[in-house]
């Protein structure tokens, strides 16, 4: 079984819905860079609601299963769209959950992109986890603070997904954008996504 980069990126889109645009862009970069080294990476988790986090925390405590997190709802960067989880695929397309040299290499690639890797943590190693805090603590986030958009960095060499290309073409037809943006900051792409989502909802009758 051979899986291509396009398929890996398309699979990642649903998981990255709701994730901060800078973080999701880095996730795509991670997938692309790892692929060049013969490592197939899939995104397994992105934004996680407070309710979902509490349900996960209950696993191995008040519910069946083994403990997979020490974070209650509101105590994980997933809950604020600033984290994502990944896994490495075997040649046959199955997931390789053994933390081997490929996993560690993905960790290195992620760190080179400015992401914090859970595999480096001492108390509770979380090998599938990456996060970007923007200097904000979880207490800051619970208090309502969010990353300063003006201070977000540009993502160099970011490759648009097929879904994003179609979205931009649709917006071009509506005269909302000409699609030209040589520096293409993450913020502009995020704005296009918001506009597109609103238009789609109006067409589907969800918004009147």
C-alpha positions in Angstrom: 0.0 0.0 0.0 1.3 3.4 -1.0 -0.1 6.6 0.4 0.8 9.9 -1.1 1.5 13.3 0.4 -1.8 14.7 -1.0 -3.8 12.0 0.7 -2.0 12.6 4.0 -2.7 16.3 3.9 -6.3 15.8 3.0 -6.8 13.3 5.9 -5.3 16.0 8.2 -7.8 18.7 7.3 -10.8 17.3 9.3 -8.6 16.7 12.4 -7.2 20.3 12.2 -10.6 22.0 12.0 -10.7 24.5 14.8 -6.9 24.4 15.4 -5.2 27.8 15.5 -4.1 28.7 11.9 -0.5 29.0 12.8 -0.5 25.6 14.6 -2.4 23.9 11.8 0.0 25.3 9.2 2.9 23.9 11.1 1.1 20.5 11.3 0.9 20.5 7.5 4.6 21.5 7.2 5.4 18.6 9.6 3.6 16.1 7.4 5.3 17.4 4.2 8.8 17.4 5.7 8.4 14.0 7.3 7.1 12.6 4.0 10.3 13.8 2.2 12.2 11.6 4.6 10.0 8.6 3.9 7.9 8.9 7.1 4.1 9.0 6.7 2.5 11.1 9.5 -1.2 11.3 10.2 -3.0 13.8 12.5 -5.1 11.9 15.1 -6.4 14.8 17.2 -6.7 18.5 17.0 -9.2 20.7 18.9 -10.7 18.9 21.9 -13.7 20.4 23.8 -13.7 20.7 27.6 -16.3 17.9 27.7 -14.2 15.6 25.5 -11.2 16.3 27.7 -13.1 15.4 30.9 -14.3 12.2 29.3 -10.7 11.3 28.3 -9.5 12.1 31.8 -12.1 9.8 33.3 -10.7 6.9 31.2 -8.7 4.6 33.6 -10.1 6.4 36.6 -13.9 6.4 36.7 -14.3 4.7 33.3 -12.8 1.6 31.8 -9.5 1.7 30.0 -6.0 2.9 30.7 -5.0 6.4 31.8 -4.0 8.4 28.7 -3.9 11.9 30.1 -3.4 13.8 33.4 -5.2 16.8 32.2 -8.8 17.7 33.1 -10.9 19.9 30.9 -9.4 23.3 30.5 -5.9 22.0 31.5 -4.8 20.9 28.0 -3.7 23.1 25.1 -5.9 20.9 22.9 -8.9 22.6 24.5 -7.8 25.9 23.1 -6.8 24.8 19.6 -3.1 25.1 20.3 -2.1 21.4 20.1 -2.4 18.4 17.9 -1.6 14.7 18.1 0.0 12.6 15.5 0.9 9.0 14.7 3.4 7.3 12.3 2.1 4.8 9.7 3.7 1.5 8.8 4.4 0.6 5.2 1.0 -1.3 5.0 -0.9 1.8 6.2 -1.5 0.6 9.8 -0.4 2.8 12.7 2.9 2.2 14.3 2.5 2.9 18.0 6.0 1.8 18.9 8.1 4.9 19.6 11.0 4.1 17.4 13.5 6.1 15.4 10.8 7.4 13.0 8.7 8.8 15.9 11.8 10.5 17.4 12.7 12.0 14.0 9.2 13.4 13.7 9.7 14.9 17.1 12.9 16.6 15.9 11.2 17.9 12.8 8.3 19.4 14.9 10.7 21.1 17.2 12.6 22.6 14.2 9.3 24.2 13.3 9.0 25.8 16.7 6.6 23.3 18.2 6.9 21.8 21.7 7.0 18.0 21.6 5.5 16.0 24.4 8.2 13.4 24.0 10.6 15.7 25.8 8.5 16.0 28.9 9.9 14.4 32.0 6.9 13.7 34.2 4.5 12.3 31.6 6.0 11.7 28.2 3.4 12.3 25.5 5.1 11.2 22.3 2.2 11.8 19.9 1.7 15.4 21.1 2.8 18.7 19.8 1.7 22.2 21.0 2.5 25.8 20.5 1.7 28.0 23.5 2.6 31.5 22.1 4.0 32.2 25.6 0.6 31.7 27.2 0.0 29.5 30.2 -3.1 27.3 30.6 -4.2 29.7 33.4 -3.9 32.6 30.9 -6.0 30.7 28.4 -8.7 29.8 31.0 -8.8 33.5 31.9 -9.7 34.3 28.3 -6.3 35.4 26.9 -5.5 34.3 23.3 -2.4 34.6 21.1 -1.9 38.1 19.7 -2.7 37.9 16.0 -0.4 40.8 15.2 2.6 38.8 16.6 1.9 35.6 14.6 4.7 34.6 12.4 4.5 34.0 8.6 4.7 30.4 7.4 7.3 30.2 4.8 6.9 27.8 1.9 3.4 26.6 3.1 1.7 24.4 0.5 -2.0 25.0 0.0 -4.2 21.9 0.3 -6.6 21.0 -2.5 -9.5 22.0 -0.3 -8.0 25.5 0.3 -7.3 25.9 -3.4 -11.0 25.2 -4.2 -12.1 27.6 -1.5 -9.9 30.4 -2.9 -11.2 29.8 -6.4 -14.8 30.0 -5.1 -14.0 33.3 -3.3 -12.4 34.6 -6.5 -15.6 34.0 -8.4 -17.5 36.0 -5.8 -15.0 38.9 -6.0 -13.9 38.6 -2.3 -10.3 38.0 -3.2 -8.1 37.8 -6.3 -6.1 35.1 -4.6 -2.9 37.1 -4.8 -0.9 37.3 -1.7 2.9 36.8 -2.2 3.6 36.6 1.6 0.4 34.8 2.4 0.2 35.1 6.1 -1.7 32.5 8.0 -4.1 35.1 9.2 -5.3 35.9 5.7 -5.9 32.2 4.9 -7.9 32.0 8.2 -10.0 35.0 7.2 -10.8 33.4 3.8 -11.9 30.2 5.6 -14.2 32.1 7.9 -15.7 34.0 4.9 -16.1 30.8 3.0 -17.8 29.1 5.9 -20.3 31.9 6.3 -21.1 31.9 2.5 -21.5 28.1 2.6 -23.9 28.3 5.6 -26.0 30.9 3.8 -26.3 28.8 0.7 -27.3 25.8 2.7 -30.0 27.8 4.5 -28.3 27.5 7.9 -28.0 31.3 8.1 -30.8 33.7 6.8 
